């Protein structure tokens, strides 16, 4: 048995691939209509339409069912980052074998990474992070995907990776959860910036430059938070950055493209069902970077754009007007 807490596109895709070898998966959905649709039609029409779900997935709207029916199993936490604390507070997490945190973001109020949030909300429970280049539609369709699975103790990550590995899902174990989390959080903000480049028709050369300079920002921030630069060169950093900044399948990049075309953030976000995690992450990332003395001009420009302090044209102009420096200086 494996529990997946959160039946958005990513949670549903993870449930689908994990059930593929016959493992029972209990999938919790916040929306009762999603749980009912999965039970009745074997589909999540709200968040992952067009994918027939494995019969080994059992959907529930009852959060208490997780502790009752999946005690001793790993629990994958796949709710949006800003809701992780509240959801964990409603669960008896001591019943889990481990909490595998799959949300990619930074808590707005505290500046905490998800492992720091979980350490407060579920003290004493083993924690790990799952992150990497993984579009939900690809994973649900059984297309090959490789991700990072990181825990403070490498042995714990190896054991969880063994339990979650499937023919089309290859987890690489690591012992730098901070680095893995920073990569997953920062790439969403950078994807918004890359979307602006696309929406404003600045060209592929500009997008490549932004990805490279954004990767430098991401790495500086990770190291300042206690992560390792080598982690950011892997799947959860560079790998996820390349994916998310390279396709409008990315919700964050699609949002940025709308901003680049001149839409306001409010208009671009109106009517969206799925969360673009970079929207909540950008302001707190800019704040935390300033607190730590880490230079992150791209991420700061995205925050200003989302908060209405700059237009897309002004953000682009400000980045291009920065003083010339040696490449390694930031």
MARVOGU-365100 format. One record per residue (C-alpha): residue in one letter; x, y, z; residue number from 0. Coordinates in pm, 1 decimal. Each point is the difference from the previous one (the first is absolute). Layout:
// MARVOGU-365100
padren = A x = X y = Y z = Z papa = NUM
...
// end
This chain:
// MARVOGU-365100
padren = X x = 0.0 y = 0.0 z = 0.0 papa = 0
padren = X x = 108.2 y = 355.1 z = -78.9 papa = 1
padren = X x = -197.8 y = 315.2 z = 83.4 papa = 2
padren = X x = -5.2 y = 303.7 z = -226.7 papa = 3
padren = X x = -136.0 y = 313.5 z = 167.2 papa = 4
padren = X x = -122.3 y = 235.9 z = -269.2 papa = 5
padren = X x = -180.9 y = -89.8 z = -322.3 papa = 6
padren = X x = 107.6 y = 283.4 z = -224.6 papa = 7
padren = X x = 169.8 y = -86.0 z = -326.5 papa = 8
padren = X x = 332.7 y = -91.8 z = 160.6 papa = 9
padren = X x = -147.1 y = -199.2 z = 287.3 papa = 10
padren = X x = -227.4 y = -191.4 z = -235.5 papa = 11
padren = X x = 289.1 y = -73.2 z = -237.0 papa = 12
padren = X x = 213.0 y = -130.9 z = 287.2 papa = 13
padren = X x = -286.4 y = -220.3 z = 117.3 papa = 14
padren = X x = -35.6 y = -133.8 z = -353.8 papa = 15
padren = X x = 363.2 y = -97.5 z = -45.0 papa = 16
padren = X x = 33.0 y = -144.2 z = 351.2 papa = 17
padren = X x = -309.8 y = -217.4 z = -43.1 papa = 18
padren = X x = 137.3 y = -140.0 z = -323.6 papa = 19
padren = X x = 175.9 y = -296.2 z = 164.3 papa = 20
padren = X x = -305.5 y = -100.7 z = 200.9 papa = 21
padren = X x = 77.9 y = 201.9 z = 313.8 papa = 22
padren = X x = -323.3 y = 132.0 z = 156.3 papa = 23
padren = X x = -3.1 y = 380.6 z = 7.1 papa = 24
padren = X x = -230.1 y = 208.2 z = 218.5 papa = 25
padren = X x = -46.0 y = 342.1 z = -162.8 papa = 26
padren = X x = -147.4 y = 286.6 z = 203.3 papa = 27
padren = X x = -183.1 y = 274.6 z = -187.8 papa = 28
padren = X x = -99.2 y = 329.1 z = 159.4 papa = 29
padren = X x = -288.6 y = 32.5 z = -246.0 papa = 30
padren = X x = -273.0 y = -258.6 z = 60.2 papa = 31
padren = X x = -95.9 y = 9.4 z = -367.9 papa = 32
padren = X x = 353.9 y = -105.7 z = -96.5 papa = 33
padren = X x = -6.3 y = -298.8 z = 234.8 papa = 34
padren = X x = -345.6 y = -95.7 z = -128.5 papa = 35
padren = X x = 106.5 y = 29.5 z = -364.7 papa = 36
padren = X x = 308.2 y = -216.7 z = 55.2 papa = 37
padren = X x = -210.8 y = -263.0 z = 176.0 papa = 38
padren = X x = -281.3 y = -0.6 z = -256.0 papa = 39
padren = X x = 178.2 y = 72.6 z = -328.0 papa = 40
padren = X x = 368.8 y = -83.5 z = 67.8 papa = 41
padren = X x = 96.6 y = 351.0 z = -111.5 papa = 42
padren = X x = 88.9 y = 332.9 z = 156.4 papa = 43
padren = X x = -185.0 y = 228.0 z = -242.6 papa = 44
padren = X x = 76.2 y = 317.2 z = 196.5 papa = 45
padren = X x = 378.7 y = -24.2 z = 20.0 papa = 46
padren = X x = 120.1 y = -284.6 z = -224.8 papa = 47
padren = X x = -260.0 y = -65.5 z = -269.4 papa = 48
padren = X x = 49.3 y = -264.6 z = -265.3 papa = 49
padren = X x = 189.4 y = -253.3 z = 214.2 papa = 50
padren = X x = -179.3 y = -316.6 z = 106.1 papa = 51
padren = X x = 114.8 y = -70.6 z = 354.9 papa = 52
padren = X x = 123.7 y = -332.4 z = 129.1 papa = 53
padren = X x = -254.5 y = -210.3 z = 193.2 papa = 54
padren = X x = 248.1 y = -25.2 z = 287.6 papa = 55
padren = X x = -58.3 y = 368.7 z = 82.7 papa = 56
padren = X x = -268.9 y = 60.2 z = 259.2 papa = 57
padren = X x = -106.3 y = 362.0 z = 35.3 papa = 58
padren = X x = -136.8 y = 151.6 z = 318.5 papa = 59
padren = X x = -115.6 y = 339.7 z = 121.8 papa = 60
padren = X x = 45.9 y = -111.9 z = 362.9 papa = 61
padren = X x = 337.8 y = 122.4 z = 122.2 papa = 62
padren = X x = -25.7 y = -220.3 z = 307.6 papa = 63
padren = X x = 3.1 y = -307.4 z = -223.9 papa = 64
padren = X x = 370.7 y = 55.2 z = -65.1 papa = 65
padren = X x = 104.3 y = -81.7 z = 356.7 papa = 66
padren = X x = -259.4 y = -276.8 z = 38.7 papa = 67
padren = X x = 73.8 y = -183.9 z = -323.1 papa = 68
padren = X x = 359.6 y = 89.7 z = -88.4 papa = 69
padren = X x = 168.6 y = -28.3 z = 339.9 papa = 70
padren = X x = 360.9 y = -110.2 z = -36.3 papa = 71
padren = X x = 12.8 y = 102.2 z = -366.2 papa = 72
padren = X x = 183.5 y = 289.6 z = -163.0 papa = 73
padren = X x = -221.7 y = 304.6 z = -50.6 papa = 74
padren = X x = 65.1 y = 222.7 z = -299.3 papa = 75
padren = X x = -105.4 y = 358.1 z = 80.1 papa = 76
padren = X x = -100.1 y = 160.4 z = -331.2 papa = 77
padren = X x = -212.0 y = 295.9 z = 108.6 papa = 78
padren = X x = 108.4 y = 354.9 z = -99.7 papa = 79
padren = X x = 288.5 y = 132.7 z = 204.8 papa = 80
padren = X x = -205.1 y = 266.6 z = 178.9 papa = 81
padren = X x = -238.5 y = -268.6 z = 132.2 papa = 82
padren = X x = 252.9 y = -258.1 z = 119.7 papa = 83
padren = X x = 3.9 y = 124.3 z = 360.5 papa = 84
padren = X x = -377.8 y = 6.6 z = 37.9 papa = 85
padren = X x = -50.4 y = -344.2 z = -156.4 papa = 86
padren = X x = 271.4 y = -162.3 z = 210.7 papa = 87
padren = X x = -157.4 y = 158.4 z = 306.5 papa = 88
padren = X x = -319.7 y = -191.3 z = -70.9 papa = 89
padren = X x = 175.9 y = -336.6 z = -30.3 papa = 90
padren = X x = 144.1 y = -241.2 z = 253.4 papa = 91
padren = X x = 330.7 y = -11.3 z = -183.1 papa = 92
padren = X x = 150.7 y = -234.4 z = 258.7 papa = 93
padren = X x = -190.7 y = -276.2 z = -179.1 papa = 94
padren = X x = 212.3 y = 41.8 z = -312.3 papa = 95
padren = X x = 326.5 y = -177.1 z = -76.5 papa = 96
padren = X x = 127.7 y = 327.7 z = -146.0 papa = 97
padren = X x = -130.9 y = 320.6 z = -152.0 papa = 98
padren = X x = 121.6 y = 48.7 z = -354.6 papa = 99
padren = X x = -41.7 y = 369.3 z = -80.1 papa = 100
padren = X x = -83.4 y = 62.5 z = -367.5 papa = 101
padren = X x = -108.8 y = 366.7 z = 8.4 papa = 102
padren = X x = 244.7 y = 245.3 z = -158.1 papa = 103
padren = X x = -7.1 y = 329.9 z = 180.4 papa = 104
padren = X x = 91.9 y = 210.2 z = 303.1 papa = 105
padren = X x = -249.6 y = 82.1 z = 273.7 papa = 106
padren = X x = -98.1 y = 363.7 z = -44.0 papa = 107
padren = X x = -47.3 y = 92.0 z = 365.0 papa = 108
padren = X x = 318.8 y = -154.2 z = 139.1 papa = 109
padren = X x = 240.9 y = -40.6 z = -292.0 papa = 110
padren = X x = 26.0 y = -369.4 z = 92.4 papa = 111
padren = X x = 71.4 y = -279.8 z = -242.6 papa = 112
padren = X x = -247.4 y = -287.1 z = 9.1 papa = 113
padren = X x = 222.1 y = -219.9 z = 217.9 papa = 114
padren = X x = 17.8 y = 282.4 z = 253.8 papa = 115
padren = X x = -377.6 y = 37.1 z = -9.9 papa = 116
padren = X x = -48.6 y = -373.6 z = 46.4 papa = 117
padren = X x = 253.4 y = -17.4 z = 283.4 papa = 118
padren = X x = -219.2 y = 244.5 z = 193.6 papa = 119
padren = X x = -337.3 y = -141.6 z = -105.1 papa = 120
padren = X x = 96.6 y = -367.5 z = 38.2 papa = 121
padren = X x = 293.3 y = -13.6 z = 245.5 papa = 122
padren = X x = 195.0 y = -323.8 z = 15.7 papa = 123
padren = X x = -134.8 y = -142.4 z = -327.1 papa = 124
padren = X x = 261.4 y = -104.2 z = -260.9 papa = 125
padren = X x = 5.3 y = 246.2 z = -290.6 papa = 126
padren = X x = 114.0 y = -16.3 z = -360.3 papa = 127
padren = X x = -34.3 y = 209.9 z = -316.2 papa = 128
padren = X x = -106.3 y = -108.3 z = -348.5 papa = 129
padren = X x = 89.9 y = 248.4 z = -273.1 papa = 130
padren = X x = 115.5 y = 7.0 z = -359.2 papa = 131
padren = X x = -105.5 y = 45.7 z = -363.7 papa = 132
padren = X x = -343.8 y = -157.1 z = -14.4 papa = 133
padren = X x = -306.5 y = 125.1 z = -184.9 papa = 134
padren = X x = -307.5 y = -169.3 z = 144.5 papa = 135
padren = X x = -135.0 y = -98.1 z = -341.4 papa = 136
padren = X x = 324.6 y = -178.1 z = -89.4 papa = 137
padren = X x = 9.0 y = -191.8 z = 327.8 papa = 138
padren = X x = -367.6 y = -98.4 z = -22.9 papa = 139
padren = X x = 55.1 y = -125.1 z = -355.9 papa = 140
padren = X x = 284.6 y = -223.7 z = 115.3 papa = 141
padren = X x = 273.8 y = 193.7 z = -176.3 papa = 142
padren = X x = 352.4 y = -33.9 z = 144.6 papa = 143
padren = X x = 68.9 y = 241.6 z = 284.8 papa = 144
padren = X x = 297.8 y = 39.6 z = 233.9 papa = 145
padren = X x = -18.3 y = 194.9 z = 325.8 papa = 146
padren = X x = 200.6 y = 74.3 z = 312.9 papa = 147
padren = X x = -106.7 y = -156.5 z = 330.2 papa = 148
padren = X x = 193.9 y = 162.1 z = 282.9 papa = 149
padren = X x = 7.8 y = -52.7 z = 375.6 papa = 150
padren = X x = 248.0 y = 104.4 z = 267.1 papa = 151
padren = X x = 112.7 y = -361.7 z = 35.0 papa = 152
padren = X x = 96.1 y = -153.2 z = -333.6 papa = 153
padren = X x = -110.4 y = -344.0 z = 119.3 papa = 154
padren = X x = -354.0 y = 132.1 z = 52.1 papa = 155
padren = X x = -5.0 y = 149.0 z = -350.4 papa = 156
padren = X x = 126.5 y = -326.4 z = -149.1 papa = 157
padren = X x = -273.3 y = -199.6 z = 173.5 papa = 158
padren = X x = -275.3 y = 238.0 z = -110.0 papa = 159
padren = X x = 137.0 y = 4.8 z = -353.3 papa = 160
padren = X x = -14.6 y = -380.0 z = -3.7 papa = 161
padren = X x = -365.0 y = 5.3 z = 106.8 papa = 162
padren = X x = -102.0 y = 260.4 z = -256.0 papa = 163
padren = X x = 205.6 y = -106.4 z = -302.6 papa = 164
padren = X x = -204.9 y = -120.2 z = -295.6 papa = 165
padren = X x = 102.4 y = -86.8 z = -359.0 papa = 166
padren = X x = -85.9 y = 354.4 z = -116.6 papa = 167
padren = X x = 87.8 y = 182.9 z = 325.5 papa = 168
padren = X x = 364.8 y = 2.4 z = 104.0 papa = 169
padren = X x = 77.4 y = 173.3 z = 331.6 papa = 170
padren = X x = 364.6 y = 88.0 z = 68.5 papa = 171
padren = X x = 74.7 y = 4.5 z = 373.1 papa = 172
padren = X x = 178.1 y = 294.6 z = 159.0 papa = 173
padren = X x = 77.3 y = 144.6 z = 342.0 papa = 174
padren = X x = -46.1 y = 371.8 z = -70.9 papa = 175
padren = X x = -369.8 y = 72.9 z = 46.9 papa = 176
padren = X x = 66.4 y = 374.0 z = 28.6 papa = 177
padren = X x = 165.5 y = 13.0 z = -341.2 papa = 178
padren = X x = -278.7 y = -209.0 z = -154.1 papa = 179
padren = X x = -267.4 y = 224.9 z = 150.7 papa = 180
padren = X x = 164.1 y = 324.7 z = -106.1 papa = 181
padren = X x = 30.4 y = -124.6 z = -357.3 papa = 182
padren = X x = -367.8 y = -91.0 z = -13.4 papa = 183
padren = X x = -111.6 y = 329.7 z = 148.6 papa = 184
padren = X x = 222.9 y = 241.9 z = -190.8 papa = 185
padren = X x = -51.7 y = -159.8 z = -341.5 papa = 186
padren = X x = -369.3 y = 94.6 z = 16.0 papa = 187
padren = X x = 89.2 y = 368.3 z = 35.7 papa = 188
padren = X x = 254.0 y = -22.6 z = -280.3 papa = 189
padren = X x = -259.7 y = -171.7 z = -219.9 papa = 190
padren = X x = -223.3 y = 306.6 z = 37.9 papa = 191
padren = X x = 293.8 y = 212.1 z = -116.4 papa = 192
padren = X x = 58.1 y = -228.1 z = -299.8 papa = 193
padren = X x = -367.4 y = 25.4 z = -83.7 papa = 194
padren = X x = 31.5 y = 377.9 z = -4.7 papa = 195
padren = X x = 283.4 y = -37.5 z = -253.2 papa = 196
padren = X x = -224.6 y = -215.8 z = -219.5 papa = 197
padren = X x = -305.4 y = 223.2 z = 37.7 papa = 198
padren = X x = 200.4 y = 311.0 z = -81.0 papa = 199
padren = X x = 159.5 y = -176.7 z = -300.0 papa = 200
padren = X x = 356.1 y = 69.3 z = 112.8 papa = 201
padren = X x = 138.7 y = -309.6 z = -172.5 papa = 202
padren = X x = 161.4 y = -330.8 z = 91.1 papa = 203
padren = X x = 340.8 y = 156.3 z = 65.3 papa = 204
padren = X x = -151.9 y = 212.0 z = 276.7 papa = 205
padren = X x = -173.5 y = -302.2 z = 149.4 papa = 206
padren = X x = 324.5 y = -201.6 z = 2.9 papa = 207
padren = X x = 182.1 y = 287.7 z = 169.9 papa = 208
padren = X x = -275.6 y = 29.5 z = 259.7 papa = 209
padren = X x = 12.0 y = -373.6 z = 77.5 papa = 210
padren = X x = 376.7 y = 14.4 z = 48.3 papa = 211
padren = X x = -6.4 y = 312.1 z = 218.6 papa = 212
padren = X x = -300.3 y = -132.7 z = 187.3 papa = 213
padren = X x = 185.5 y = -321.8 z = 73.2 papa = 214
padren = X x = 276.5 y = 207.7 z = 155.5 papa = 215
padren = X x = -258.0 y = 176.2 z = 221.6 papa = 216
padren = X x = -152.4 y = -331.8 z = 100.2 papa = 217
padren = X x = 338.2 y = -144.8 z = 93.7 papa = 218
padren = X x = 103.7 y = 304.8 z = 205.7 papa = 219
padren = X x = -323.0 y = -13.4 z = 197.0 papa = 220
padren = X x = 24.5 y = -374.6 z = 61.1 papa = 221
padren = X x = 352.4 y = 30.3 z = 135.6 papa = 222
padren = X x = -105.6 y = 291.0 z = 223.5 papa = 223
padren = X x = -279.0 y = -217.8 z = 141.1 papa = 224
padren = X x = 239.8 y = -287.9 z = 73.8 papa = 225
padren = X x = -39.3 y = -205.3 z = -317.3 papa = 226
padren = X x = 275.8 y = -124.2 z = -228.8 papa = 227
padren = X x = 75.9 y = 144.0 z = -342.6 papa = 228
padren = X x = 41.9 y = -351.5 z = -141.9 papa = 229
padren = X x = -362.6 y = -76.9 z = 80.5 papa = 230
padren = X x = -115.1 y = 294.0 z = -210.2 papa = 231
padren = X x = 191.1 y = -141.6 z = -298.7 papa = 232
padren = X x = -221.2 y = -310.0 z = 17.7 papa = 233
padren = X x = -359.6 y = -92.3 z = -70.4 papa = 234
padren = X x = -164.1 y = 214.1 z = 268.0 papa = 235
padren = X x = 185.4 y = 312.2 z = -109.8 papa = 236
padren = X x = 125.3 y = 23.9 z = -355.8 papa = 237
padren = X x = -219.0 y = -285.3 z = -122.3 papa = 238
padren = X x = -322.6 y = 152.4 z = 127.7 papa = 239
padren = X x = 108.2 y = 346.9 z = -112.1 papa = 240
padren = X x = 53.4 y = -115.6 z = -358.4 papa = 241
padren = X x = -340.0 y = -170.1 z = -9.1 papa = 242
padren = X x = -201.6 y = 276.5 z = 163.0 papa = 243
padren = X x = 164.4 y = 279.3 z = -196.5 papa = 244
padren = X x = -30.3 y = -181.3 z = -329.8 papa = 245
padren = X x = -368.8 y = -74.5 z = -45.5 papa = 246
padren = X x = -329.5 y = 180.8 z = 37.1 papa = 247
padren = X x = -133.4 y = -319.6 z = 159.9 papa = 248
padren = X x = 150.7 y = 158.9 z = 310.3 papa = 249
padren = X x = -269.2 y = 197.3 z = 182.1 papa = 250
padren = X x = 262.4 y = 247.5 z = 118.5 papa = 251
padren = X x = 142.5 y = 56.1 z = -345.4 papa = 252
padren = X x = -348.2 y = 36.1 z = -151.0 papa = 253
padren = X x = -77.4 y = 264.2 z = 261.7 papa = 254
padren = X x = 320.9 y = 184.4 z = -82.9 papa = 255
padren = X x = -86.2 y = -6.7 z = -370.0 papa = 256
padren = X x = -328.8 y = 171.6 z = 76.3 papa = 257
padren = X x = 185.4 y = 264.6 z = 199.6 papa = 258
padren = X x = 245.5 y = 46.0 z = -285.9 papa = 259
padren = X x = -291.3 y = 65.5 z = -234.9 papa = 260
padren = X x = -109.3 y = 283.6 z = 226.3 papa = 261
padren = X x = -264.5 y = -163.4 z = 221.8 papa = 262
padren = X x = -13.2 y = 87.7 z = 368.0 papa = 263
padren = X x = 71.4 y = -270.6 z = 254.7 papa = 264
padren = X x = -363.6 y = 11.4 z = 117.5 papa = 265
padren = X x = -132.1 y = -49.6 z = -352.1 papa = 266
padren = X x = 250.8 y = -273.0 z = -79.5 papa = 267
padren = X x = -90.8 y = -191.7 z = 317.0 papa = 268
padren = X x = -377.2 y = 39.7 z = -30.1 papa = 269
padren = X x = -184.0 y = -327.2 z = -47.0 papa = 270
padren = X x = 303.1 y = -225.5 z = 43.7 papa = 271
padren = X x = -76.6 y = -320.5 z = 190.0 papa = 272
padren = X x = 357.7 y = -118.0 z = 50.2 papa = 273
padren = X x = 250.6 y = 188.3 z = 212.5 papa = 274
padren = X x = 303.1 y = 169.7 z = -156.0 papa = 275
padren = X x = 230.0 y = -40.3 z = 302.6 papa = 276
padren = X x = 235.6 y = 273.6 z = -117.8 papa = 277
padren = X x = -261.0 y = 267.0 z = 70.7 papa = 278
padren = X x = 14.5 y = -53.4 z = 375.9 papa = 279
padren = X x = 369.5 y = -86.9 z = 0.3 papa = 280
padren = X x = 135.9 y = 306.7 z = -184.1 papa = 281
padren = X x = -66.8 y = 265.4 z = 268.7 papa = 282
padren = X x = 126.1 y = -211.0 z = 289.2 papa = 283
padren = X x = 301.7 y = -110.3 z = -203.8 papa = 284
padren = X x = 90.1 y = 362.6 z = -70.1 papa = 285
padren = X x = -41.8 y = 80.4 z = 368.9 papa = 286
padren = X x = 211.5 y = -296.8 z = 114.8 papa = 287
padren = X x = 270.5 y = 74.8 z = -256.2 papa = 288
padren = X x = 25.0 y = 355.4 z = 131.1 papa = 289
padren = X x = 17.0 y = -126.8 z = 358.3 papa = 290
padren = X x = 282.7 y = -237.9 z = -89.6 papa = 291
padren = X x = 182.5 y = 251.1 z = -217.9 papa = 292
padren = X x = -40.8 y = -215.1 z = -311.9 papa = 293
padren = X x = -24.3 y = 186.4 z = -328.9 papa = 294
padren = X x = -300.3 y = -129.9 z = -199.9 papa = 295
padren = X x = -95.1 y = 272.6 z = -250.1 papa = 296
padren = X x = -214.3 y = -222.4 z = -223.4 papa = 297
padren = X x = -206.4 y = -138.0 z = 286.7 papa = 298
padren = X x = -34.0 y = 347.6 z = 151.3 papa = 299
padren = X x = -125.4 y = 135.3 z = -332.8 papa = 300
padren = X x = -261.6 y = -276.0 z = -17.2 papa = 301
padren = X x = -117.3 y = 88.2 z = 350.9 papa = 302
padren = X x = -31.1 y = 367.3 z = -96.3 papa = 303
padren = X x = -190.0 y = -92.5 z = -315.1 papa = 304
padren = X x = -246.2 y = -224.0 z = 186.3 papa = 305
padren = X x = -55.5 y = 264.7 z = 267.4 papa = 306
padren = X x = -70.7 y = 269.2 z = -261.8 papa = 307
padren = X x = 307.9 y = 205.5 z = 82.1 papa = 308
padren = X x = 135.4 y = -45.8 z = -352.5 papa = 309
padren = X x = -133.1 y = -76.9 z = -342.8 papa = 310
padren = X x = 158.4 y = -275.9 z = -205.7 papa = 311
padren = X x = 171.6 y = 262.0 z = -216.7 papa = 312
padren = X x = 140.7 y = 178.0 z = 306.2 papa = 313
padren = X x = 123.5 y = -328.0 z = 150.2 papa = 314
padren = X x = 180.9 y = -87.7 z = -322.0 papa = 315
padren = X x = 149.7 y = 348.3 z = -23.8 papa = 316
padren = X x = 120.4 y = -12.5 z = 361.1 papa = 317
padren = X x = 173.5 y = -334.9 z = -49.6 papa = 318
padren = X x = 170.7 y = 116.4 z = -318.3 papa = 319
padren = X x = 117.3 y = 321.4 z = 169.9 papa = 320
padren = X x = 182.2 y = -175.2 z = 285.6 papa = 321
padren = X x = 373.2 y = 79.7 z = 26.5 papa = 322
padren = X x = 231.9 y = -223.8 z = -201.4 papa = 323
padren = X x = 182.5 y = -260.6 z = 208.2 papa = 324
padren = X x = 222.0 y = -301.7 z = -35.8 papa = 325
padren = X x = -217.5 y = -308.0 z = -54.6 papa = 326
padren = X x = 71.7 y = -157.7 z = 337.3 papa = 327
padren = X x = -83.5 y = 313.5 z = 199.2 papa = 328
padren = X x = -380.2 y = -29.8 z = -13.0 papa = 329
// end
